[in-house]
Amino acid sequence: MHQACIARIARLGYRQQVTYQPADHYWALQGSETAVFLALALLLTGFCFWWTRRLS
């Protein structure tokens, strides 16, 4: 079943390209992702406080 699926995808002209990041980039990427999510969480928290104080 799996091979038939792969063959069908190849016949349709689809390709897959996999790109890996080097292992020494791991912590830099983790730090960047954490910073982005923390910034978004802080923005959302600030918005929620603003919204609830505005409604009261």
Order of alpha helices (4+ residues) and beta strands (2+ residues): alpha-alpha
